[in-house]
Amino acid sequence: MAVSVCGVSVHPGDLILGDDDGVFVVNPKQAEAIGLKALEKQHREAAKRKELGYTHFG
């Protein structure tokens, strides 16, 4: 049975993830694709920080 948290449906087995941008719910069947997109975003952000000279972010 699903529950609603602040208007978001959470189903048994869903993954609950969080980062600096917030918390979100991921269906396990979509986890790999979403994870790959998240890694791409992380790499783009790191490259942009490096380009702008923000070296203290790793």
N, CA, C, O and CB atoms as a CASP TS submission, in Angstrom:
PFRMAT TS
TARGET T0000
AUTHOR 0000-0000-0000
METHOD Language model
MODEL 1
PARENT N/A
ATOM      1  N   MET     1       0.842  -1.169   0.000  1.00  0.00           N
ATOM      2  CA  MET     1       0.000   0.000   0.000  1.00  0.00           C
ATOM      3  C   MET     1       0.894   1.241   0.000  1.00  0.00           C
ATOM      4  O   MET     1       1.863   1.312   0.756  1.00  0.00           O
ATOM      5  CB  MET     1      -0.962  -0.007   1.218  1.00  0.00           C
ATOM      6  N   ALA     2       0.574   2.198  -0.832  1.00  0.00           N
ATOM      7  CA  ALA     2       1.327   3.444  -0.918  1.00  0.00           C
ATOM      8  C   ALA     2       0.883   4.393   0.184  1.00  0.00           C
ATOM      9  O   ALA     2      -0.247   4.338   0.668  1.00  0.00           O
ATOM     10  CB  ALA     2       1.147   4.101  -2.302  1.00  0.00           C
ATOM     11  N   VAL     3       1.815   5.268   0.564  1.00  0.00           N
ATOM     12  CA  VAL     3       1.494   6.350   1.481  1.00  0.00           C
ATOM     13  C   VAL     3       1.827   7.655   0.774  1.00  0.00           C
ATOM     14  O   VAL     3       2.605   7.673  -0.180  1.00  0.00           O
ATOM     15  CB  VAL     3       2.276   6.214   2.839  1.00  0.00           C
ATOM     16  N   SER     4       1.246   8.722   1.237  1.00  0.00           N
ATOM     17  CA  SER     4       1.517  10.029   0.678  1.00  0.00           C
ATOM     18  C   SER     4       2.274  10.856   1.707  1.00  0.00           C
ATOM     19  O   SER     4       1.849  10.978   2.856  1.00  0.00           O
ATOM     20  CB  SER     4       0.209  10.735   0.251  1.00  0.00           C
ATOM     21  N   VAL     5       3.391  11.417   1.287  1.00  0.00           N
ATOM     22  CA  VAL     5       4.195  12.284   2.149  1.00  0.00           C
ATOM     23  C   VAL     5       4.302  13.632   1.443  1.00  0.00           C
ATOM     24  O   VAL     5       4.960  13.756   0.410  1.00  0.00           O
ATOM     25  CB  VAL     5       5.626  11.664   2.443  1.00  0.00           C
ATOM     26  N   CYS     6       3.653  14.623   2.010  1.00  0.00           N
ATOM     27  CA  CYS     6       3.658  15.972   1.416  1.00  0.00           C
ATOM     28  C   CYS     6       3.214  15.938  -0.049  1.00  0.00           C
ATOM     29  O   CYS     6       3.748  16.677  -0.877  1.00  0.00           O
ATOM     30  CB  CYS     6       5.064  16.599   1.522  1.00  0.00           C
ATOM     31  N   GLY     7       2.250  15.091  -0.366  1.00  0.00           N
ATOM     32  CA  GLY     7       1.718  15.005  -1.718  1.00  0.00           C
ATOM     33  C   GLY     7       2.468  14.079  -2.650  1.00  0.00           C
ATOM     34  O   GLY     7       2.093  13.949  -3.815  1.00  0.00           O
ATOM     35  N   VAL     8       3.517  13.431  -2.170  1.00  0.00           N
ATOM     36  CA  VAL     8       4.300  12.503  -2.993  1.00  0.00           C
ATOM     37  C   VAL     8       3.968  11.077  -2.582  1.00  0.00           C
ATOM     38  O   VAL     8       4.037  10.736  -1.401  1.00  0.00           O
ATOM     39  CB  VAL     8       5.831  12.776  -2.852  1.00  0.00           C
ATOM     40  N   SER     9       3.607  10.239  -3.555  1.00  0.00           N
ATOM     41  CA  SER     9       3.299   8.844  -3.264  1.00  0.00           C
ATOM     42  C   SER     9       4.584   8.051  -3.066  1.00  0.00           C
ATOM     43  O   SER     9       5.512   8.135  -3.871  1.00  0.00           O
ATOM     44  CB  SER     9       2.456   8.227  -4.394  1.00  0.00           C
ATOM     45  N   VAL    10       4.626   7.287  -1.993  1.00  0.00           N
ATOM     46  CA  VAL    10       5.761   6.415  -1.698  1.00  0.00           C
ATOM     47  C   VAL    10       5.220   5.000  -1.604  1.00  0.00           C
ATOM     48  O   VAL    10       4.336   4.709  -0.799  1.00  0.00           O
ATOM     49  CB  VAL    10       6.502   6.839  -0.371  1.00  0.00           C
ATOM     50  N   HIS    11       5.770   4.118  -2.447  1.00  0.00           N
ATOM     51  CA  HIS    11       5.322   2.731  -2.507  1.00  0.00           C
ATOM     52  C   HIS    11       6.329   1.822  -1.808  1.00  0.00           C
ATOM     53  O   HIS    11       7.508   2.161  -1.715  1.00  0.00           O
ATOM     54  CB  HIS    11       5.120   2.287  -3.969  1.00  0.00           C
ATOM     55  N   PRO    12       5.876   0.680  -1.322  1.00  0.00           N
ATOM     56  CA  PRO    12       6.817  -0.275  -0.724  1.00  0.00           C
ATOM     57  C   PRO    12       7.941  -0.598  -1.710  1.00  0.00           C
ATOM     58  O   PRO    12       7.687  -0.865  -2.885  1.00  0.00           O
ATOM     59  CB  PRO    12       6.082  -1.576  -0.300  1.00  0.00           C
ATOM     60  N   GLY    13       9.166  -0.573  -1.231  1.00  0.00           N
ATOM     61  CA  GLY    13      10.313  -0.866  -2.079  1.00  0.00           C
ATOM     62  C   GLY    13      10.934   0.354  -2.733  1.00  0.00           C
ATOM     63  O   GLY    13      12.039   0.266  -3.269  1.00  0.00           O
ATOM     64  N   ASP    14      10.246   1.498  -2.701  1.00  0.00           N
ATOM     65  CA  ASP    14      10.816   2.715  -3.275  1.00  0.00           C
ATOM     66  C   ASP    14      12.084   3.106  -2.533  1.00  0.00           C
ATOM     67  O   ASP    14      12.236   2.833  -1.342  1.00  0.00           O
ATOM     68  CB  ASP    14       9.797   3.867  -3.234  1.00  0.00           C
ATOM     69  N   LEU    15      12.972   3.738  -3.248  1.00  0.00           N
ATOM     70  CA  LEU    15      14.201   4.249  -2.662  1.00  0.00           C
ATOM     71  C   LEU    15      13.986   5.721  -2.310  1.00  0.00           C
ATOM     72  O   LEU    15      13.436   6.479  -3.108  1.00  0.00           O
ATOM     73  CB  LEU    15      15.412   4.069  -3.638  1.00  0.00           C
ATOM     74  N   ILE    16      14.413   6.114  -1.135  1.00  0.00           N
ATOM     75  CA  ILE    16      14.326   7.500  -0.705  1.00  0.00           C
ATOM     76  C   ILE    16      15.757   8.036  -0.704  1.00  0.00           C
ATOM     77  O   ILE    16      16.614   7.537   0.024  1.00  0.00           O
ATOM     78  CB  ILE    16      13.637   7.639   0.721  1.00  0.00           C
ATOM     79  N   LEU    17      16.003   9.048  -1.518  1.00  0.00           N
ATOM     80  CA  LEU    17      17.348   9.587  -1.692  1.00  0.00           C
ATOM     81  C   LEU    17      17.349  11.080  -1.409  1.00  0.00           C
ATOM     82  O   LEU    17      16.333  11.759  -1.552  1.00  0.00           O
ATOM     83  CB  LEU    17      17.870   9.309  -3.114  1.00  0.00           C
ATOM     84  N   GLY    18      18.493  11.568  -1.009  1.00  0.00           N
ATOM     85  CA  GLY    18      18.615  12.995  -0.769  1.00  0.00           C
ATOM     86  C   GLY    18      20.009  13.496  -1.109  1.00  0.00           C
ATOM     87  O   GLY    18      20.993  12.762  -1.012  1.00  0.00           O
ATOM     88  N   ASP    19      20.073  14.749  -1.506  1.00  0.00           N
ATOM     89  CA  ASP    19      21.349  15.416  -1.745  1.00  0.00           C
ATOM     90  C   ASP    19      21.169  16.893  -1.435  1.00  0.00           C
ATOM     91  O   ASP    19      20.193  17.278  -0.792  1.00  0.00           O
ATOM     92  CB  ASP    19      21.845  15.201  -3.217  1.00  0.00           C
ATOM     93  N   ASP    20      22.097  17.718  -1.885  1.00  0.00           N
ATOM     94  CA  ASP    20      22.010  19.147  -1.612  1.00  0.00           C
ATOM     95  C   ASP    20      20.784  19.800  -2.254  1.00  0.00           C
ATOM     96  O   ASP    20      20.368  20.884  -1.845  1.00  0.00           O
ATOM     97  CB  ASP    20      23.262  19.834  -2.097  1.00  0.00           C
ATOM     98  N   ASP    21      20.210  19.136  -3.261  1.00  0.00           N
ATOM     99  CA  ASP    21      19.044  19.684  -3.948  1.00  0.00           C
ATOM    100  C   ASP    21      17.719  19.270  -3.317  1.00  0.00           C
ATOM    101  O   ASP    21      16.676  19.825  -3.664  1.00  0.00           O
ATOM    102  CB  ASP    21      19.063  19.258  -5.384  1.00  0.00           C
ATOM    103  N   GLY    22      17.740  18.308  -2.398  1.00  0.00           N
ATOM    104  CA  GLY    22      16.507  17.894  -1.737  1.00  0.00           C
ATOM    105  C   GLY    22      16.410  16.391  -1.578  1.00  0.00           C
ATOM    106  O   GLY    22      17.394  15.667  -1.731  1.00  0.00           O
ATOM    107  N   VAL    23      15.200  15.933  -1.265  1.00  0.00           N
ATOM    108  CA  VAL    23      14.910  14.520  -1.045  1.00  0.00           C
ATOM    109  C   VAL    23      13.911  14.088  -2.110  1.00  0.00           C
ATOM    110  O   VAL    23      12.992  14.835  -2.446  1.00  0.00           O
ATOM    111  CB  VAL    23      14.353  14.259   0.407  1.00  0.00           C
ATOM    112  N   PHE    24      14.093  12.879  -2.642  1.00  0.00           N
ATOM    113  CA  PHE    24      13.160  12.403  -3.644  1.00  0.00           C
ATOM    114  C   PHE    24      12.973  10.901  -3.564  1.00  0.00           C
ATOM    115  O   PHE    24      13.752  10.192  -2.927  1.00  0.00           O
ATOM    116  CB  PHE    24      13.630  12.792  -5.022  1.00  0.00           C
ATOM    117  N   VAL    25      11.931  10.434  -4.218  1.00  0.00           N
ATOM    118  CA  VAL    25      11.541   9.026  -4.214  1.00  0.00           C
ATOM    119  C   VAL    25      11.848   8.437  -5.587  1.00  0.00           C
ATOM    120  O   VAL    25      11.524   9.038  -6.612  1.00  0.00           O
ATOM    121  CB  VAL    25      10.026   8.856  -3.854  1.00  0.00           C
ATOM    122  N   VAL    26      12.474   7.258  -5.605  1.00  0.00           N
ATOM    123  CA  VAL    26      12.836   6.609  -6.867  1.00  0.00           C
ATOM    124  C   VAL    26      12.270   5.197  -6.884  1.00  0.00           C
ATOM    125  O   VAL    26      12.458   4.426  -5.943  1.00  0.00           O
ATOM    126  CB  VAL    26      14.379   6.584  -7.063  1.00  0.00           C
ATOM    127  N   ASN    27      11.587   4.876  -7.948  1.00  0.00           N
ATOM    128  CA  ASN    27      11.142   3.516  -8.182  1.00  0.00           C
ATOM    129  C   ASN    27      12.386   2.687  -8.487  1.00  0.00           C
ATOM    130  O   ASN    27      13.174   3.080  -9.347  1.00  0.00           O
ATOM    131  CB  ASN    27      10.088   3.439  -9.351  1.00  0.00           C
ATOM    132  N   PRO    28      12.592   1.545  -7.810  1.00  0.00           N
ATOM    133  CA  PRO    28      13.806   0.748  -8.030  1.00  0.00           C
ATOM    134  C   PRO    28      14.033   0.366  -9.494  1.00  0.00           C
ATOM    135  O   PRO    28      15.178   0.202  -9.917  1.00  0.00           O
ATOM    136  CB  PRO    28      13.742  -0.507  -7.198  1.00  0.00           C
ATOM    137  N   LYS    29      12.967   0.226 -10.264  1.00  0.00           N
ATOM    138  CA  LYS    29      13.110  -0.127 -11.675  1.00  0.00           C
ATOM    139  C   LYS    29      13.759   1.004 -12.470  1.00  0.00           C
ATOM    140  O   LYS    29      14.316   0.766 -13.542  1.00  0.00           O
ATOM    141  CB  LYS    29      11.746  -0.472 -12.274  1.00  0.00           C
ATOM    142  N   GLN    30      13.691   2.227 -11.955  1.00  0.00           N
ATOM    143  CA  GLN    30      14.256   3.388 -12.640  1.00  0.00           C
ATOM    144  C   GLN    30      15.561   3.854 -12.003  1.00  0.00           C
ATOM    145  O   GLN    30      16.158   4.825 -12.470  1.00  0.00           O
ATOM    146  CB  GLN    30      13.255   4.525 -12.644  1.00  0.00           C
ATOM    147  N   ALA    31      16.006   3.194 -10.966  1.00  0.00           N
ATOM    148  CA  ALA    31      17.147   3.665 -10.181  1.00  0.00           C
ATOM    149  C   ALA    31      18.432   3.779 -11.003  1.00  0.00           C
ATOM    150  O   ALA    31      19.148   4.773 -10.879  1.00  0.00           O
ATOM    151  CB  ALA    31      17.379   2.736  -9.013  1.00  0.00           C
ATOM    152  N   GLU    32      18.734   2.801 -11.827  1.00  0.00           N
ATOM    153  CA  GLU    32      19.985   2.850 -12.585  1.00  0.00           C
ATOM    154  C   GLU    32      20.002   4.043 -13.541  1.00  0.00           C
ATOM    155  O   GLU    32      20.982   4.786 -13.591  1.00  0.00           O
ATOM    156  CB  GLU    32      20.186   1.544 -13.368  1.00  0.00           C
ATOM    157  N   ALA    33      18.928   4.226 -14.292  1.00  0.00           N
ATOM    158  CA  ALA    33      18.864   5.338 -15.246  1.00  0.00           C
ATOM    159  C   ALA    33      18.946   6.681 -14.527  1.00  0.00           C
ATOM    160  O   ALA    33      19.646   7.589 -14.977  1.00  0.00           O
ATOM    161  CB  ALA    33      17.571   5.262 -16.074  1.00  0.00           C
ATOM    162  N   ILE    34      18.236   6.806 -13.417  1.00  0.00           N
ATOM    163  CA  ILE    34      18.264   8.059 -12.664  1.00  0.00           C
ATOM    164  C   ILE    34      19.643   8.270 -12.049  1.00  0.00           C
ATOM    165  O   ILE    34      20.141   9.396 -12.014  1.00  0.00           O
ATOM    166  CB  ILE    34      17.178   8.062 -11.566  1.00  0.00           C
ATOM    167  N   GLY    35      20.257   7.204 -11.567  1.00  0.00           N
ATOM    168  CA  GLY    35      21.598   7.303 -11.002  1.00  0.00           C
ATOM    169  C   GLY    35      22.619   7.777 -12.026  1.00  0.00           C
ATOM    170  O   GLY    35      23.483   8.595 -11.712  1.00  0.00           O
ATOM    171  N   LEU    36      22.523   7.269 -13.240  1.00  0.00           N
ATOM    172  CA  LEU    36      23.445   7.694 -14.298  1.00  0.00           C
ATOM    173  C   LEU    36      23.251   9.169 -14.630  1.00  0.00           C
ATOM    174  O   LEU    36      24.225   9.893 -14.831  1.00  0.00           O
ATOM    175  CB  LEU    36      23.248   6.840 -15.561  1.00  0.00           C
ATOM    176  N   LYS    37      22.000   9.617 -14.687  1.00  0.00           N
ATOM    177  CA  LYS    37      21.732  11.037 -14.937  1.00  0.00           C
ATOM    178  C   LYS    37      22.252  11.896 -13.795  1.00  0.00           C
ATOM    179  O   LYS    37      22.768  12.990 -14.028  1.00  0.00           O
ATOM    180  CB  LYS    37      20.228  11.277 -15.130  1.00  0.00           C
ATOM    181  N   ALA    38      22.124  11.417 -12.569  1.00  0.00           N
ATOM    182  CA  ALA    38      22.626  12.168 -11.412  1.00  0.00           C
ATOM    183  C   ALA    38      24.147  12.292 -11.459  1.00  0.00           C
ATOM    184  O   ALA    38      24.696  13.347 -11.142  1.00  0.00           O
ATOM    185  CB  ALA    38      22.192  11.488 -10.100  1.00  0.00           C
ATOM    186  N   LEU    39      24.825  11.216 -11.853  1.00  0.00           N
ATOM    187  CA  LEU    39      26.284  11.274 -11.978  1.00  0.00           C
ATOM    188  C   LEU    39      26.708  12.246 -13.073  1.00  0.00           C
ATOM    189  O   LEU    39      27.678  12.985 -12.903  1.00  0.00           O
ATOM    190  CB  LEU    39      26.849   9.882 -12.270  1.00  0.00           C
ATOM    191  N   GLU    40      25.995  12.252 -14.186  1.00  0.00           N
ATOM    192  CA  GLU    40      26.290  13.198 -15.259  1.00  0.00           C
ATOM    193  C   GLU    40      26.141  14.637 -14.755  1.00  0.00           C
ATOM    194  O   GLU    40      26.978  15.493 -15.040  1.00  0.00           O
ATOM    195  CB  GLU    40      25.360  12.951 -16.471  1.00  0.00           C
ATOM    196  N   LYS    41      25.080  14.888 -14.013  1.00  0.00           N
ATOM    197  CA  LYS    41      24.842  16.223 -13.458  1.00  0.00           C
ATOM    198  C   LYS    41      25.964  16.602 -12.501  1.00  0.00           C
ATOM    199  O   LYS    41      26.454  17.731 -12.524  1.00  0.00           O
ATOM    200  CB  LYS    41      23.478  16.280 -12.735  1.00  0.00           C
ATOM    201  N   GLN    42      26.365  15.663 -11.666  1.00  0.00           N
ATOM    202  CA  GLN    42      27.440  15.918 -10.707  1.00  0.00           C
ATOM    203  C   GLN    42      28.738  16.265 -11.439  1.00  0.00           C
ATOM    204  O   GLN    42      29.452  17.176 -11.020  1.00  0.00           O
ATOM    205  CB  GLN    42      27.652  14.691  -9.792  1.00  0.00           C
ATOM    206  N   HIS    43      29.050  15.562 -12.512  1.00  0.00           N
ATOM    207  CA  HIS    43      30.263  15.833 -13.276  1.00  0.00           C
ATOM    208  C   HIS    43      30.188  17.196 -13.964  1.00  0.00           C
ATOM    209  O   HIS    43      31.181  17.922 -14.001  1.00  0.00           O
ATOM    210  CB  HIS    43      30.495  14.730 -14.314  1.00  0.00           C
ATOM    211  N   ARG    44      29.026  17.552 -14.506  1.00  0.00           N
ATOM    212  CA  ARG    44      28.868  18.869 -15.132  1.00  0.00           C
ATOM    213  C   ARG    44      29.067  19.981 -14.104  1.00  0.00           C
ATOM    214  O   ARG    44      29.733  20.979 -14.379  1.00  0.00           O
ATOM    215  CB  ARG    44      27.475  18.994 -15.788  1.00  0.00           C
ATOM    216  N   GLU    45      28.481  19.799 -12.909  1.00  0.00           N
ATOM    217  CA  GLU    45      28.607  20.806 -11.861  1.00  0.00           C
ATOM    218  C   GLU    45      30.063  20.934 -11.405  1.00  0.00           C
ATOM    219  O   GLU    45      30.538  22.046 -11.173  1.00  0.00           O
ATOM    220  CB  GLU    45      27.703  20.454 -10.667  1.00  0.00           C
ATOM    221  N   ALA    46      30.772  19.816 -11.275  1.00  0.00           N
ATOM    222  CA  ALA    46      32.181  19.854 -10.871  1.00  0.00           C
ATOM    223  C   ALA    46      33.018  20.568 -11.930  1.00  0.00           C
ATOM    224  O   ALA    46      33.904  21.354 -11.595  1.00  0.00           O
ATOM    225  CB  ALA    46      32.720  18.423 -10.636  1.00  0.00           C
ATOM    226  N   ALA    47      32.743  20.299 -13.197  1.00  0.00           N
ATOM    227  CA  ALA    47      33.479  20.955 -14.280  1.00  0.00           C
ATOM    228  C   ALA    47      33.217  22.463 -14.269  1.00  0.00           C
ATOM    229  O   ALA    47      34.134  23.257 -14.478  1.00  0.00           O
ATOM    230  CB  ALA    47      33.082  20.353 -15.648  1.00  0.00           C
ATOM    231  N   LYS    48      31.978  22.846 -14.026  1.00  0.00           N
ATOM    232  CA  LYS    48      31.628  24.268 -13.987  1.00  0.00           C
ATOM    233  C   LYS    48      32.322  24.961 -12.815  1.00  0.00           C
ATOM    234  O   LYS    48      32.825  26.076 -12.955  1.00  0.00           O
ATOM    235  CB  LYS    48      30.099  24.446 -13.883  1.00  0.00           C
ATOM    236  N   ARG    49      32.347  24.290 -11.649  1.00  0.00           N
ATOM    237  CA  ARG    49      33.048  24.866 -10.494  1.00  0.00           C
ATOM    238  C   ARG    49      34.529  25.044 -10.799  1.00  0.00           C
ATOM    239  O   ARG    49      35.120  26.065 -10.447  1.00  0.00           O
ATOM    240  CB  ARG    49      32.867  23.975  -9.248  1.00  0.00           C
ATOM    241  N   LYS    50      35.129  24.053 -11.453  1.00  0.00           N
ATOM    242  CA  LYS    50      36.541  24.138 -11.806  1.00  0.00           C
ATOM    243  C   LYS    50      36.765  25.285 -12.782  1.00  0.00           C
ATOM    244  O   LYS    50      37.713  26.058 -12.642  1.00  0.00           O
ATOM    245  CB  LYS    50      37.035  22.808 -12.411  1.00  0.00           C
ATOM    246  N   GLU    51      35.886  25.387 -13.771  1.00  0.00           N
ATOM    247  CA  GLU    51      35.974  26.462 -14.775  1.00  0.00           C
ATOM    248  C   GLU    51      35.898  27.836 -14.109  1.00  0.00           C
ATOM    249  O   GLU    51      36.575  28.772 -14.535  1.00  0.00           O
ATOM    250  CB  GLU    51      34.844  26.319 -15.824  1.00  0.00           C
ATOM    251  N   LEU    52      35.087  27.955 -13.079  1.00  0.00           N
ATOM    252  CA  LEU    52      34.913  29.231 -12.396  1.00  0.00           C
ATOM    253  C   LEU    52      35.941  29.463 -11.287  1.00  0.00           C
ATOM    254  O   LEU    52      35.956  30.519 -10.655  1.00  0.00           O
ATOM    255  CB  LEU    52      33.525  29.309 -11.818  1.00  0.00           C
ATOM    256  N   GLY    53      36.798  28.467 -11.058  1.00  0.00           N
ATOM    257  CA  GLY    53      37.860  28.625 -10.082  1.00  0.00           C
ATOM    258  C   GLY    53      37.495  28.272  -8.645  1.00  0.00           C
ATOM    259  O   GLY    53      38.211  28.650  -7.718  1.00  0.00           O
ATOM    260  N   TYR    54      36.401  27.559  -8.449  1.00  0.00           N
ATOM    261  CA  TYR    54      36.005  27.125  -7.111  1.00  0.00           C
ATOM    262  C   TYR    54      36.641  25.781  -6.793  1.00  0.00           C
ATOM    263  O   TYR    54      35.975  24.748  -6.859  1.00  0.00           O
ATOM    264  CB  TYR    54      34.469  27.035  -6.996  1.00  0.00           C
ATOM    265  N   THR    55      37.902  25.786  -6.455  1.00  0.00           N
ATOM    266  CA  THR    55      38.642  24.536  -6.275  1.00  0.00           C
ATOM    267  C   THR    55      38.375  23.893  -4.914  1.00  0.00           C
ATOM    268  O   THR    55      38.675  22.713  -4.737  1.00  0.00           O
ATOM    269  CB  THR    55      40.132  24.789  -6.437  1.00  0.00           C
ATOM    270  N   HIS    56      37.821  24.629  -3.947  1.00  0.00           N
ATOM    271  CA  HIS    56      37.598  24.065  -2.620  1.00  0.00           C
ATOM    272  C   HIS    56      36.425  23.093  -2.563  1.00  0.00           C
ATOM    273  O   HIS    56      36.142  22.548  -1.496  1.00  0.00           O
ATOM    274  CB  HIS    56      37.372  25.171  -1.638  1.00  0.00           C
ATOM    275  N   PHE    57      35.732  22.857  -3.680  1.00  0.00           N
ATOM    276  CA  PHE    57      34.612  21.915  -3.707  1.00  0.00           C
ATOM    277  C   PHE    57      35.042  20.529  -4.152  1.00  0.00           C
ATOM    278  O   PHE    57      34.195  19.650  -4.312  1.00  0.00           O
ATOM    279  CB  PHE    57      33.522  22.427  -4.623  1.00  0.00           C
ATOM    280  N   GLY    58      36.313  20.311  -4.354  1.00  0.00           N
ATOM    281  CA  GLY    58      36.791  18.992  -4.764  1.00  0.00           C
ATOM    282  C   GLY    58      36.694  18.820  -6.207  1.00  0.00           C
ATOM    283  O   GLY    58      37.054  17.765  -6.729  1.00  0.00           O
TER
END
